[in-house]
Structure formats: structure tokens, C-alpha cells
Amino acid sequence: MGIPARQRVPLHSSAGSSAYGRRVGDDDVEALALMLSLAEEIDTAIAEAVKGLRSHGYSWAEIGARLGIARQAAQQRWGQP
């Protein structure tokens, strides 16, 4: 299947998040909770994206390949219990 190029969401470099992590590590302990909250939001967004892709016919193998994990790992993490 694959996602048409015009529909792909552009992803930004992780340089910004790495810089933020270094800033927190350099004595901004209050921002640590914010980072955790953002990670939880991202996890939720990924779960919704996987659910949507599955409903559009994408296989666990395709999803796992895009995430850099095995088909079984993707299915275990985001599949129905």
C-alpha cells in the first residue's frame, strides 16, 4: 500500500527535542513533568494512527517496518487484547 507523498505529514528533526532534553538535564527539573506529558500524548497519537492504518488495510508487517520493529512487536503493543 504505502502512503502517497502528498498525504505524508512532514517530520521534524529530533535536534529540537534533544536540545530540550539537554536543557532540562542542565537544571530545569520542573520541565521534566512536561516532557513526560508530551511523551504520553505522543504514545496516544501513535496508537490512534496505528488503529487508523489498520482500519485502512495496512498490515502489521507494514506498520512494524515503518516503526522499526517486528510485526509481532507492533501487534502485541497496539493490537486488540
LUMROMI-635759 format. One record per residue (C-alpha): z, x, y; residue number from 0; residue in three letters. Coordinates in pm, 1 decimal. Each point is the difference from the previous one (the first is absolute). Last residue first. Example, Ala and Ser with C-alpha at 12.3 -4.5 7.8 and 13.67 -1.06 7.14 Angstrom:
2
<node <714.0, 1367.0, -106.0>, 1, "SER">
<node <66.0, -137.0, -344.0>, 0, "ALA">
***
This chain:
81
<node <2377.0, -613.8, -758.5>, 80, "PRO">
<node <-332.1, -49.5, 182.7>, 79, "GLN">
<node <-170.9, 326.6, 81.2>, 78, "GLY">
<node <85.4, 217.1, 299.0>, 77, "TRP">
<node <196.1, 293.1, -141.7>, 76, "ARG">
<node <-86.9, -26.8, -367.5>, 75, "GLN">
<node <-365.0, -75.4, 72.0>, 74, "GLN">
<node <-31.1, 293.1, 238.2>, 73, "ALA">
<node <168.6, 236.3, -247.2>, 72, "ALA">
<node <-221.3, -123.9, -283.2>, 71, "GLN">
<node <-317.0, 61.3, 197.4>, 70, "ARG">
<node <114.8, 354.9, 73.8>, 69, "ALA">
<node <81.3, 112.4, 353.0>, 68, "ILE">
<node <-195.5, 143.7, 292.1>, 67, "GLY">
<node <17.1, -319.6, 202.2>, 66, "LEU">
<node <-375.7, -53.8, 0.1>, 65, "ARG">
<node <-14.4, 78.2, -374.5>, 64, "ALA">
<node <284.8, -240.8, -71.9>, 63, "GLY">
<node <-182.1, -283.0, 175.4>, 62, "ILE">
<node <-322.6, 64.1, -188.1>, 61, "GLU">
<node <181.4, 33.7, -336.0>, 60, "ALA">
<node <207.4, -313.4, 66.0>, 59, "TRP">
<node <-327.7, -183.5, 38.5>, 58, "SER">
<node <-129.8, -159.3, 318.8>, 57, "TYR">
<node <-93.8, -363.4, -46.0>, 56, "GLY">
<node <63.9, -150.8, 341.6>, 55, "HIS">
<node <342.7, -128.5, -105.5>, 54, "SER">
<node <86.0, 355.7, -107.6>, 53, "ARG">
<node <-94.5, 128.1, 344.9>, 52, "LEU">
<node <222.8, -259.3, 163.3>, 51, "GLY">
<node <300.6, 85.3, -216.7>, 50, "LYS">
<node <-59.3, 370.1, 64.4>, 49, "VAL">
<node <-10.7, -61.5, 374.5>, 48, "ALA">
<node <319.0, -208.2, -11.8>, 47, "GLU">
<node <181.3, 275.2, -192.5>, 46, "ALA">
<node <-132.2, 262.5, 241.7>, 45, "ILE">
<node <126.8, -202.0, 297.7>, 44, "ALA">
<node <344.0, -36.8, -158.4>, 43, "THR">
<node <21.8, 374.2, -65.5>, 42, "ASP">
<node <-110.0, 67.0, 358.8>, 41, "ILE">
<node <269.8, -230.3, 135.5>, 40, "GLU">
<node <262.0, 174.1, -216.3>, 39, "GLU">
<node <-113.4, 340.8, 126.7>, 38, "ALA">
<node <21.5, -125.6, 358.3>, 37, "LEU">
<node <357.1, -116.6, -56.5>, 36, "SER">
<node <91.6, 336.3, -148.8>, 35, "LEU">
<node <-147.2, 178.5, 302.4>, 34, "MET">
<node <196.0, -226.8, 232.4>, 33, "LEU">
<node <320.4, 84.2, -188.0>, 32, "ALA">
<node <-71.2, 372.2, 52.1>, 31, "LEU">
<node <-55.1, -49.1, 373.0>, 30, "ALA">
<node <374.1, 15.6, 69.2>, 29, "GLU">
<node <15.8, 347.9, -155.9>, 28, "VAL">
<node <-211.4, 152.4, 276.4>, 27, "ASP">
<node <117.4, 358.5, -54.1>, 26, "ASP">
<node <-299.5, 222.0, -91.0>, 25, "ASP">
<node <-60.7, -191.6, -321.4>, 24, "GLY">
<node <-93.2, -306.6, 203.1>, 23, "VAL">
<node <-246.0, 211.1, 195.7>, 22, "ARG">
<node <-136.8, 154.0, -321.2>, 21, "ARG">
<node <-55.2, -345.0, -146.6>, 20, "GLY">
<node <-177.5, -108.4, 317.0>, 19, "TYR">
<node <-229.8, 300.7, -21.9>, 18, "ALA">
<node <-75.2, -82.8, -363.2>, 17, "SER">
<node <-71.3, -362.0, 93.9>, 16, "SER">
<node <-244.3, 107.8, 268.8>, 15, "GLY">
<node <-169.3, 259.9, -221.8>, 14, "ALA">
<node <-52.3, -259.3, -274.6>, 13, "SER">
<node <-352.3, -44.1, 126.9>, 12, "SER">
<node <-113.7, -347.2, 88.7>, 11, "HIS">
<node <-163.4, -248.9, -229.6>, 10, "LEU">
<node <-296.3, -210.3, 101.3>, 9, "PRO">
<node <-1.3, -343.2, -162.3>, 8, "VAL">
<node <-305.2, -40.5, -217.9>, 7, "ARG">
<node <-209.8, -310.1, 55.4>, 6, "GLN">
<node <-308.9, 171.6, 144.6>, 5, "ARG">
<node <3.0, 254.3, -283.3>, 4, "ALA">
<node <-23.9, -268.1, -269.5>, 3, "PRO">
<node <301.2, 10.9, -235.7>, 2, "ILE">
<node <-75.6, 94.3, -356.7>, 1, "GLY">
<node <-120.3, -209.9, -289.8>, 0, "MET">
***
